[in-house]
Amino acid sequence: MTELRAWMAAAMVAGLAMLLPGLAAADGLKNPKDAVEIFKKATAEGDAAAIANVYGPKATLLLPDGKVASGRDQIRALNERMLSAGKNELTFRDVKVDGGDSRAVMIWSWERKITPEKGEPVTIRGRSMLYWLKGEDGWQIAVDMYQQVPRR
């Protein structure tokens, strides 16, 4: 079950630009904090491609088990596996962003509840540090690193 939790948590950390065209496009977000609503909606709708599109084309996702997902295709595939585990709900708290005109760091805490068709719901809690870069078309995640945290 630990591997399932790691994969499920990883999907949370991915991007979702296509779901909210007013906030995001495949090329970037207007503001890194817009990712909160995009992640929540795409997770609930099972849209792994939208999650991956918040990331830059060569983004790196560092997983708590030491594995690495490189690029949008791997990040999308990781999210597809996570989202296929059942209904997903994602909530965020303590969202903080610090940065300048072209680079920013975001830290957030999150909770993902996965309810499989058969079986009991699984809740995963974590926190992430995301490194953002701003290009001509907006903000994209360049590096995402997360860790799972125990129940409070």
N, C-alpha and C positions, 0 to 999 in steps of 0.2 A: 504494500500500500504506500510505502514511502516513495517509490519511484513514480507512482501515479500522482501523488501529491506534488512532487517536484515538477512533473510535466504540466499539471494543472496550474500550478503557480506561475510557471514560465509563460503560459499563454496570456495571463493577465498583463504581463509586462510588455506586451506588444502594442503596436500602433493601430489606429483605426480611421484614417483620414477620409475615406469615401462616404462614410455614413452621414456626416454633417457637412454637406458641401458649402454651407455658409461659413463654417469655421475652418475647414480644411480641404485641401486637395492632395492628390498623390504627391505633389511637390513640396508641401509644407503647411504648417499651421500659422495663423496670425499671431498666436501667443502660446507658449508652452503649456500654460494652465488649461487651454482648451482641450488638451489631451484627456483630462479627467472625464468629461462628458462623452467624448468619443470612445474611450476605452469602455466605459460603462455600457453604452448603447450597443456597440459592436459585440461585446461579450454576451449580452443578453440575447442578441439576434444571431449569435453563432457565426459572425462574419470575420473569419481569420484573415482574409485579404485586406479588409479595412484596417485591421490591427497592424498588419505588416506595412501598410502604406504610411504610417506615421514615422516609420524608421527611414533613415537614409538608405540609398541603394547598397552601400557597403557597411551598414551598421553592424555592431557587434553586441550580442546578448550574452552576458556572463551568467551562467547558471550556478546555483548554490552547490551542486555536486561536482563542480570543476569543469563541466562540459561547456562548450561554446557554440552558439549559433551565429553564423556569419552571413550577412546579406539578407535581403527581404525574402528570398525563396525559402531559406532555412527557417527564418523567423515565422513565416506563414505556415510552413509544414508543422512546426512545433505547436503553433496555436490550433491548427486543425486537429491534431491529436488531443489536445486539451479540451477543446470545445466538443469533441465527439463523445466525451465521457458522460455527458448528460446536461441538463439545464444548468446554466452558469449565471450567477449573480455576483456583481463586483461592487464594492463600496470603497471609498477613499476617505482618509482623514489626514490632518497635519501636512497639507500640501504647501511646500515652501520652494520658492524659486529665487536664485541669486545669479546675476550676470550682467552683461553689457549689451551692446548693440548687435553683436554677432555670435556670442557664446553665452551659455547659461548652464547652471547645474540645478536640477530639481530633485528634491527628496520628498517622498510620500509614503505613508503607511496605507496598507490595503487589506481587505478581507474578501476572499472568494468562497462562495458556497456553491458546491457542485452537487446536484441532485440527479443521480442516475435513474434510468427507468425502473430498474429493480435494485433495491438496496437502500441503505441509509445515506442521508446527505453527508458530505465531507466538507469541512470548513478548513481553509488554509489561510493563515495570516502571514503577512510579510511586510517588508519595507524595501524600497528601491531607491537607487541613486541613478539619475539619468543625465547624461551629458548631451546638451543640445547645441546644434550649429544652425545659424541662419544664413540661408542663401537668398538669391534674388526672389524666389517664390515663397519663402517663408521658413519656419522652423521645422527641423527634423531631428529625431533622436539619432545620435552618432554612436553612443555607448550606453548600454543599460545593464546595471548590475543589481541583483536582488538577493535577499536572504529571507528565509522563512523564520518566523519568530514563534515562540511557544505561546500557549494560551495565557491570558492575564490572570 
